[in-house]
Amino acid sequence: MMKNAVDHSAEVLRSLFPPTPLQHNVHLSDTYGARIFLKREDLSPVRSYKIRGAFNFFRKALTGEQQTERFVCASAGNHAQGFAFVCRHFKKPGVVFMPVTTPPQKIGKTESFGAGFIEVRLVGDIFDDCYAAAMAYADETNALMVPPFDHDDIIEGQATVAAEIVSQLPERADVDLVVIPAGGGGLAAGMTSYLAGRVDRDAFLFCEPEGAPSLKRSLEEGKRVKLERVDNFVDGAAVAQIGERNFDALKGFRADQVMLVPENAVCVTISELLNIEGMVLEPAGALAISALDRLDKVRLAGKTIVVVVSGGNFDFERLPDVKERAMRYSGVKKYYILRMAQRPGALRDFLNMLGPEDDIARFEYLKKSARNFGSVLIGIETKRPENFTALTRAFEAAGLRYEDITDNEVLSSLII
């Protein structure tokens, strides 16, 4: 990738929106004893960096030899919104294929960004179904398919994030660490290519959700790996297979330069940044910030660190789930199944075991037909994780049989 081509792309992009800010974050800097800058892609017109690649793809397609009059994409997230915004900007018709299961909020935002120029078609229950439908539509109508990440023009567009960072950094600032969320790989491929020579290769840290380690597994195997299962909670960065061009650009990095971040740890970051900084981040947008907490603070101390905040399209209907996951990960909420005696005063005896900072968040009999004992699902919230040590000691002293199911994913998904 030629840097002057990226610089030109960034210059042309200014017709659409100004550079997103590179902000020195005092809270994070104080927390980690470092100088931490956040590249706020959540402040783009569509609240993610995806608008960059879409714009670059469109402008090149519209100035090429073969003029294109209709565009199509398959996406249930940020790519769809960037695509829609750019369709409206260039006044070109486009069709967005989305799974039937797409939340109405995402459909509405996509339609709003592309008002008058795009059509949303809901097809299939999963992404693969709507992607196949989009490809069939492109073949039938001679429309141009706009891929989400695996295309040179998309990668070049995403590289403008790096071009802006270079121009926004304080004078004479040397970057010690660049933290980049990796999904399909377009952003990571573009940024690393542009920053080559300015930032040491060892200074890049890529972040993936623990349930979607596409890049890490591919680097370990030395070839692109397609995951059999993907946890879609961090939907903006959860892909089954990294893009072909993207992997070509990233295959020289080490597998240990990819950090896998637990989905519930991301929820802690979303909650913290919302409460402390007033930042509204989607899971993928919080991914790179969450990685900082898993690094050795000695490694971070005194360093200049750039973290890419990739998006802020958060559906607030997810907030209760995010809060629940964050509390469980932080150790201040647990779920137990108790075997409780069916006798007068048994519940009172149990309540007396609770400490002053403990609170019952859920109480439900799972089986009421037992003659002498009943199984109870109970959720308890507290202020400090160590309070649960005292509580379980009280259970054991009273001879109360219990099982902690907080981290049992199978039981949690069924009954919590």
C-alpha positions as a printed NumPy array, in Angstrom:
array([[  0.   ,   0.   ,   0.   ],
       [  1.376,   3.407,  -1.022],
       [  1.242,   5.995,   1.771],
       [  0.667,   8.84 ,  -0.656],
       [ -2.447,   7.022,  -1.937],
       [ -3.762,   6.79 ,   1.623],
       [ -2.931,  10.448,   2.249],
       [ -4.886,  11.367,  -0.88 ],
       [ -7.797,   9.205,   0.261],
       [ -7.781,  10.983,   3.616],
       [ -7.768,  14.367,   1.884],
       [-10.718,  13.454,  -0.343],
       [-12.543,  12.028,   2.676],
       [-12.69 ,  15.546,   4.129],
       [-15.561,  16.269,   1.729],
       [-17.573,  13.869,   3.861],
       [-16.482,  14.597,   7.436],
       [-13.566,  16.126,   9.387],
       [-10.938,  13.92 ,  11.053],
       [-12.19 ,  12.084,  14.111],
       [-10.405,  13.321,  17.246],
       [ -7.359,  11.743,  18.838],
       [ -8.054,  12.455,  22.501],
       [ -5.704,  12.207,  25.442],
       [ -7.763,  10.336,  28.045],
       [ -6.88 ,  11.435,  31.564],
       [ -8.87 ,   8.704,  33.323],
       [ -7.177,   5.836,  31.476],
       [ -3.78 ,   7.536,  31.606],
       [ -4.023,   7.883,  35.373],
       [ -5.292,   4.316,  35.749],
       [ -2.363,   2.764,  33.891],
       [  0.354,   5.331,  34.559],
       [  0.732,   5.928,  30.836],
       [ -0.03 ,   8.539,  28.207],
       [ -3.09 ,   7.084,  26.495],
       [ -4.719,   8.531,  23.39 ],
       [ -8.063,   7.319,  22.06 ],
       [ -8.775,   7.525,  18.343],
       [-12.509,   8.196,  18.495],
       [-13.997,   6.463,  15.469],
       [-17.257,   6.337,  17.403],
       [-17.545,  10.055,  16.563],
       [-17.696,   9.601,  12.783],
       [-21.032,  10.435,  11.055],
       [-22.095,   6.78 ,  11.324],
       [-20.362,   6.193,  14.701],
       [-17.78 ,   3.782,  13.282],
       [-14.753,   3.702,  10.987],
       [-16.622,   1.636,   8.368],
       [-17.661,   4.774,   6.503],
       [-14.031,   5.251,   5.444],
       [-13.661,   2.024,   3.485],
       [-17.124,   2.354,   1.947],
       [-16.414,   5.914,   0.778],
       [-13.056,   4.958,  -0.712],
       [-14.576,   1.977,  -2.512],
       [-17.397,   4.084,  -3.99 ],
       [-15.249,   6.969,  -5.157],
       [-12.874,   4.653,  -6.985],
       [-15.704,   2.641,  -8.518],
       [-17.371,   5.843,  -9.734],
       [-14.196,   7.245, -11.319],
       [-13.095,   4.015, -12.97 ],
       [-13.497,   2.992, -16.562],
       [-16.58 ,   0.898, -15.89 ],
       [-19.241,   3.18 , -14.461],
       [-21.422,   1.593, -11.821],
       [-24.976,   2.728, -11.174],
       [-26.124,   0.313,  -8.47 ],
       [-24.423,  -1.045,  -5.373],
       [-25.209,  -3.843,  -2.956],
       [-23.905,  -5.08 ,   0.387],
       [-24.695,  -7.673,   3.043],
       [-24.412,  -6.515,   6.643],
       [-26.37 ,  -6.274,   9.857],
       [-24.098,  -3.681,  11.434],
       [-21.693,  -0.813,  10.863],
       [-20.798,  -1.703,   7.281],
       [-24.464,  -1.357,   6.291],
       [-24.677,   2.079,   7.876],
       [-21.489,   3.304,   6.234],
       [-22.684,   1.91 ,   2.901],
       [-26.038,   3.668,   3.258],
       [-24.463,   7.02 ,   4.162],
       [-22.161,   6.877,   1.151],
       [-24.996,   5.883,  -1.211],
       [-26.807,   9.032,  -0.181],
       [-23.653,  11.153,  -0.48 ],
       [-22.983,  10.023,  -4.052],
       [-26.717,   9.85 ,  -4.861],
       [-26.428,   6.26 ,  -6.014],
       [-29.026,   3.554,  -5.395],
       [-28.046,   0.656,  -3.162],
       [-29.562,  -2.448,  -1.631],
       [-28.624,  -3.686,   1.835],
       [-29.302,  -7.334,   2.623],
       [-29.759,  -8.052,   6.319],
       [-30.779, -11.182,   8.244],
       [-34.419, -11.287,   9.357],
       [-33.104, -11.392,  12.931],
       [-31.523,  -7.905,  12.674],
       [-32.76 ,  -5.604,  15.487],
       [-35.218,  -2.926,  14.265],
       [-32.921,  -0.229,  15.656],
       [-30.145,  -1.189,  13.208],
       [-32.56 ,  -1.402,  10.299],
       [-33.97 ,   2.026,  11.132],
       [-30.546,   3.663,  11.388],
       [-29.448,   2.186,   8.073],
       [-32.599,   3.416,   6.352],
       [-32.162,   6.851,   7.912],
       [-28.54 ,   7.221,   6.767],
       [-29.426,   6.245,   3.209],
       [-32.868,   7.869,   3.052],
       [-34.157,   7.977,  -0.512],
       [-31.264,   5.983,  -1.961],
       [-31.183,   2.588,  -0.293],
       [-33.502,  -0.355,   0.129],
       [-33.212,  -2.855,   2.977],
       [-34.08 ,  -6.463,   2.253],
       [-34.399,  -8.951,   5.102],
       [-33.356, -12.454,   4.068],
       [-32.558, -15.564,   6.129],
       [-31.854, -16.074,   9.814],
       [-28.042, -15.829,   9.643],
       [-25.489, -13.672,   7.848],
       [-24.483, -16.413,   5.395],
       [-28.035, -16.515,   4.051],
       [-28.258, -12.783,   3.378],
       [-24.719, -12.718,   1.949],
       [-25.687, -15.415,  -0.569],
       [-28.814, -13.443,  -1.464],
       [-26.754, -10.274,  -1.951],
       [-24.328, -12.069,  -4.246],
       [-27.206, -13.508,  -6.282],
       [-28.745, -10.042,  -6.559],
       [-25.424,  -8.587,  -7.734],
       [-25.177, -11.231, -10.472],
       [-28.774, -10.761, -11.596],
       [-28.768,  -6.948, -11.732],
       [-25.108,  -6.235, -12.522],
       [-24.849,  -4.336,  -9.231],
       [-21.436,  -3.914,  -7.633],
       [-20.915,  -5.804,  -4.378],
       [-19.237,  -3.706,  -1.678],
       [-17.371,  -6.101,   0.665],
       [-17.02 ,  -5.266,   4.368],
       [-13.247,  -5.763,   4.652],
       [-11.586,  -8.025,   2.069],
       [-10.798,  -5.545,  -0.719],
       [ -7.807,  -3.304,  -1.448],
       [ -9.919,  -0.132,  -1.683],
       [-11.644,  -0.924,   1.607],
       [ -8.275,  -1.517,   3.306],
       [ -6.91 ,   1.731,   1.874],
       [ -9.932,   3.607,   3.197],
       [ -9.532,   2.17 ,   6.682],
       [ -5.837,   3.111,   6.607],
       [ -6.887,   6.774,   6.728],
       [ -7.378,   6.214,  10.473],
       [ -3.603,   5.819,  10.754],
       [ -2.926,   8.805,   8.498],
       [ -5.006,  11.007,  10.785],
       [ -3.301,   9.659,  13.907],
       [  0.127,  10.603,  12.535],
       [ -1.027,  14.165,  11.855],
       [ -2.755,  14.472,  15.25 ],
       [ -0.067,  13.145,  17.573],
       [  1.76 ,  15.747,  19.669],
       [  5.003,  16.95 ,  18.124],
       [  7.924,  14.542,  18.566],
       [  5.717,  11.913,  20.217],
       [  7.007,   8.391,  19.738],
       [  4.292,   5.747,  19.927],
       [  5.199,   2.775,  22.106],
       [  2.035,   0.738,  21.58 ],
       [ -0.861,   0.789,  19.095],
       [ -3.893,  -1.247,  20.122],
       [ -6.22 ,  -2.209,  17.26 ],
       [ -9.421,  -4.271,  17.32 ],
       [ -9.36 ,  -7.012,  14.69 ],
       [-12.424,  -8.572,  13.122],
       [-12.276,  -9.138,   9.392],
       [ -8.891,  -7.439,   9.397],
       [ -9.47 ,  -4.42 ,   7.166],
       [ -8.624,  -1.842,   9.815],
       [ -5.619,  -3.767,  11.15 ],
       [ -4.229,  -4.411,   7.659],
       [ -4.614,  -0.777,   6.613],
       [ -3.174,   0.757,   9.772],
       [ -0.149,  -1.534,  10.051],
       [  0.714,  -1.007,   6.393],
       [  0.538,   2.774,   6.709],
       [  2.469,   2.931,   9.992],
       [  5.23 ,   0.58 ,   8.82 ],
       [  8.561,   2.313,   9.358],
       [  7.14 ,   4.795,  11.843],
       [  5.931,   2.31 ,  14.462],
       [  7.944,  -0.774,  15.332],
       [  6.245,  -4.057,  14.346],
       [  6.48 ,  -5.265,  17.941],
       [  4.509,  -2.2  ,  19.053],
       [  1.246,  -3.415,  17.51 ],
       [ -1.275,  -5.271,  19.634],
       [ -4.359,  -6.735,  17.972],
       [ -7.479,  -7.575,  19.964],
       [-10.096, -10.194,  19.25 ],
       [-13.074, -11.426,  21.254],
       [-12.274, -14.65 ,  23.077],
       [-15.137, -16.343,  21.259],
       [-13.944, -15.339,  17.775],
       [-10.146, -15.786,  17.544],
       [ -9.922, -15.809,  13.741],
       [ -6.65 , -13.853,  13.396],
       [ -4.887, -15.542,  16.303],
       [ -5.714, -19.053,  15.102],
       [ -4.654, -18.141,  11.561],
       [ -1.303, -16.787,  12.741],
       [ -0.751, -19.91 ,  14.845],
       [ -1.445, -22.145,  11.842],
       [  0.354, -19.963,   9.3  ],
       [ -2.724, -19.925,   7.073],
       [ -6.291, -18.64 ,   7.126],
       [ -8.436, -20.676,   9.484],
       [-12.233, -20.734,   9.412],
       [-13.727, -21.086,  12.865],
       [-16.458, -23.667,  13.324],
       [-18.174, -21.64 ,  16.03 ],
       [-18.237, -17.922,  16.794],
       [-19.601, -16.048,  19.799],
       [-21.398, -13.072,  18.246],
       [-21.663, -10.936,  21.385],
       [-18.9  ,  -8.595,  20.16 ],
       [-20.697,  -8.496,  16.835],
       [-18.559,  -5.824,  15.207],
       [-15.408,  -7.951,  15.565],
       [-16.725, -11.521,  15.515],
       [-15.941, -13.183,  12.19 ],
       [-15.423, -16.827,  11.32 ],
       [-12.524, -16.132,   8.953],
       [-10.234, -13.17 ,   8.445],
       [-10.152, -11.72 ,   4.929],
       [ -7.658, -13.103,   2.422],
       [ -6.008,  -9.776,   1.582],
       [ -6.071,  -8.788,   5.213],
       [ -4.284, -11.93 ,   6.322],
       [ -1.643, -11.429,   3.627],
       [ -0.911,  -8.036,   5.2  ],
       [ -0.865,  -9.402,   8.766],
       [  0.712, -12.842,   8.436],
       [  4.156, -11.508,   9.356],
       [  3.03 , -10.667,  12.886],
       [  3.318, -13.105,  15.782],
       [  0.349, -14.929,  17.236],
       [  1.252, -13.577,  20.69 ],
       [  0.606, -10.068,  19.363],
       [ -3.089, -10.948,  19.315],
       [ -4.866, -10.678,  22.647],
       [ -8.111, -12.557,  23.197],
       [-10.439, -10.516,  25.382],
       [-13.311, -12.24 ,  27.24 ],
       [-16.715, -10.967,  26.165],
       [-17.681, -10.245,  29.771],
       [-14.51 ,  -8.195,  30.291],
       [-15.643,  -6.001,  27.4  ],
       [-18.901,  -5.428,  29.298],
       [-16.929,  -4.104,  32.277],
       [-15.244,  -1.583,  29.965],
       [-18.548,  -0.514,  28.377],
       [-20.052,   0.109,  31.819],
       [-16.972,   1.902,  33.145],
       [-16.592,   4.247,  30.18 ],
       [-20.312,   5.027,  30.182],
       [-20.384,   5.811,  33.898],
       [-17.066,   7.642,  34.199],
       [-16.476,   9.232,  30.795],
       [-19.997,   9.403,  29.356],
       [-18.792,   7.44 ,  26.308],
       [-21.318,   5.189,  24.592],
       [-19.381,   2.294,  23.059],
       [-20.495,  -0.838,  21.288],
       [-18.73 ,  -4.071,  22.309],
       [-16.272,  -3.908,  19.394],
       [-15.568,  -0.259,  20.213],
       [-14.648,  -1.135,  23.792],
       [-12.542,  -4.156,  22.794],
       [ -9.153,  -2.426,  22.481],
       [ -9.623,  -0.391,  25.671],
       [-10.523,  -3.567,  27.536],
       [ -7.217,  -5.103,  26.433],
       [ -5.275,  -2.565,  28.516],
       [ -6.522,  -4.131,  31.729],
       [ -5.011,  -7.474,  30.727],
       [ -1.521,  -6.091,  30.104],
       [  1.268,  -5.875,  32.661],
       [  1.087,  -2.38 ,  34.132],
       [  4.88 ,  -2.315,  34.252],
       [  4.844,  -2.664,  30.456],
       [  2.455,   0.288,  30.165],
       [  4.018,   2.654,  32.703],
       [  5.271,   5.88 ,  31.156],
       [  4.51 ,   4.73 ,  27.614],
       [  2.648,   6.582,  24.849],
       [ -0.228,   4.392,  23.725],
       [ -2.774,   4.841,  20.947],
       [ -6.006,   2.868,  21.236],
       [ -8.528,   2.708,  18.403],
       [-12.132,   3.053,  19.545],
       [-13.757,   1.487,  16.509],
       [-17.451,   2.179,  17.051],
       [-20.283,   3.43 ,  19.233],
       [-23.42 ,   1.908,  17.736],
       [-24.743,   0.534,  20.992],
       [-28.312,  -0.712,  21.272],
       [-29.443,   0.33 ,  24.751],
       [-31.802,  -2.619,  24.871],
       [-28.62 ,  -4.621,  25.464],
       [-27.665,  -2.579,  28.532],
       [-29.232,  -4.946,  31.126],
       [-27.305,  -7.866,  29.612],
       [-24.083,  -5.827,  29.548],
       [-24.537,  -4.833,  33.202],
       [-25.251,  -8.444,  34.18 ],
       [-22.158,  -9.747,  32.377],
       [-19.982,  -6.974,  33.832],
       [-21.044,  -7.7  ,  37.399],
       [-20.472, -11.422,  37.029],
       [-17.023, -10.872,  35.493],
       [-16.084,  -8.393,  38.243],
       [-17.063, -10.937,  40.882],
       [-19.812,  -8.864,  42.511],
       [-22.72 , -10.999,  41.333],
       [-23.129, -14.748,  41.618],
       [-25.786, -17.347,  41.044],
       [-26.243, -20.414,  43.204],
       [-28.514, -23.413,  43.218],
       [-29.31 , -24.206,  46.843],
       [-30.894, -27.31 ,  48.336],
       [-33.112, -25.719,  50.942],
       [-35.09 , -27.541,  53.634],
       [-38.877, -27.314,  53.302],
       [-39.608, -26.268,  56.883],
       [-40.794, -23.148,  58.666],
       [-37.935, -20.728,  59.292],
       [-35.585, -22.171,  56.636],
       [-35.733, -19.031,  54.504],
       [-35.193, -16.798,  57.544],
       [-32.13 , -18.839,  58.497],
       [-30.758, -18.369,  54.999],
       [-31.351, -14.603,  55.016],
       [-29.415, -14.335,  58.257],
       [-26.344, -15.694,  56.455],
       [-26.223, -12.643,  54.174],
       [-23.78 ,  -9.873,  54.977],
       [-24.623,  -6.156,  55.224],
       [-23.468,  -5.528,  51.636],
       [-25.257,  -8.533,  50.113],
       [-28.542,  -8.236,  48.256],
       [-30.824, -10.846,  46.685],
       [-31.359, -10.055,  43.003],
       [-33.259, -13.233,  42.123],
       [-35.025, -15.97 ,  44.039],
       [-36.856, -18.803,  42.301],
       [-37.9  , -22.321,  43.275],
       [-36.799, -24.719,  40.562],
       [-38.596, -27.738,  42.02 ],
       [-41.496, -27.467,  44.404],
       [-42.614, -31.08 ,  44.605],
       [-39.835, -32.378,  46.897],
       [-41.175, -33.376,  50.288],
       [-38.24 , -32.45 ,  52.489],
       [-36.014, -30.251,  50.331],
       [-36.47 , -27.83 ,  47.433],
       [-34.004, -26.555,  44.839],
       [-33.71 , -22.774,  44.719],
       [-32.046, -20.548,  42.122],
       [-30.723, -17.476,  43.842],
       [-28.837, -14.488,  42.471],
       [-26.853, -12.357,  44.909],
       [-25.255,  -8.974,  44.319],
       [-22.666,  -7.462,  46.64 ],
       [-20.256,  -4.533,  46.701],
       [-16.973,  -6.41 ,  47.013],
       [-16.005,  -9.831,  45.549],
       [-14.479, -10.99 ,  48.842],
       [-17.928, -10.891,  50.457],
       [-18.747, -14.148,  48.684],
       [-15.958, -15.917,  50.58 ],
       [-17.703, -15.142,  53.868],
       [-21.065, -16.141,  52.413],
       [-19.931, -19.571,  51.204],
       [-18.291, -20.202,  54.583],
       [-21.667, -19.497,  56.178],
       [-23.304, -21.957,  53.749],
       [-20.827, -24.662,  54.694],
       [-21.056, -23.998,  58.432],
       [-24.828, -24.423,  58.222],
       [-24.527, -27.615,  56.187],
       [-26.348, -25.976,  53.279],
       [-25.724, -27.771,  49.999],
       [-25.043, -25.373,  47.152],
       [-23.546, -25.122,  43.686],
       [-22.082, -21.951,  42.191],
       [-23.321, -21.818,  38.572],
       [-22.131, -18.284,  37.774],
       [-19.535, -19.431,  35.249],
       [-21.423, -22.478,  33.991],
       [-22.268, -21.286,  30.49 ],
       [-24.706, -24.121,  29.759],
       [-26.777, -23.684,  32.929],
       [-26.535, -19.912,  32.746],
       [-27.933, -19.806,  29.223],
       [-30.8  , -22.096,  30.193],
       [-31.989, -20.692,  33.497],
       [-30.352, -17.299,  34.093]])
